Amino acid sequence: MKYIKPCKSLFLAIDVILVSLLVNIIILVIGNFINTYAIIVFFKVFLIIFNLYQIYYLLKCITLKYYYDDYNFYIIAFRGLKKVIIPFNEMDMYQKSEGMINGVKLSGYGKNKFAFGIFFVENIGTTNMYCTSTENVIYIKVKDMIYAISPESVQEIEDKLKDLSIPFEHWPYKKNKRINLGKDKYFMIPFIIVTIIILAMTIVPFIFYWKDMLPAKMPLSFDANFNPIVYGTAKGFAFKQMMYGAYNMIILFCMYYVSYFYSKYSKKLAYKYMYVSLIISFVFFIMQIRILQLFST
């Protein structure tokens, strides 16, 4: 197996580290002026997810390697935990580009100096980018997938592709059709789970109120340490929880339509936005359960 070194680039690592530091500092500073439990919890959840996202792309960049043998081209990261295998006999054609990526970043990092993630590239299509540099990028079309790499030795890759009679051609870009999300189980399962959570979040407090399982005086808001700061009636508590359910329903519909829009670029992007709604509704539901456990009779 022959190793092909990716182009050297510190821009991605520096960019990820600086953005991470800036966002963490901003959130921590804002958090010092906020004394609301719900917002503090969301800040904590956001920082955990955000930092994991940043670490993922930082390590992906640092550990990225290219290999090829007689049959396949390999894109490997995380010491083999992340591996993309592209069979040579499935490659249709390839293209090259230099300089800034002319397109839209759908998810991931970069554009001007590097590109990692999923990008919509003008006249190319939706592309899986594994480029530590944009100085010399090779786009490889494999059936319905497009991959982009940035090897130091572009000539060596080109010679290999030419030896295998893989043509250098500009393929016509065809706009993808939006997938039918209603028939996609990977989308519908989280959608159904979120819907159930929101319905439970809305109905359960009213069941507690209807069965007189709530005290006459209920906390309506909490400080950062989960100490009640505002009290109201049991009915007022039930209505406030219903409003939280309504807010989550609005978020769910927004994420659904964003997923529908991005589905023409990538199914994975459609899934990600639905999981955003799942996480938000789950956090609200856990907070509600905690309140009911502590204050219901």
Disulfide bonds with the S-S distance in Angstrom:
none
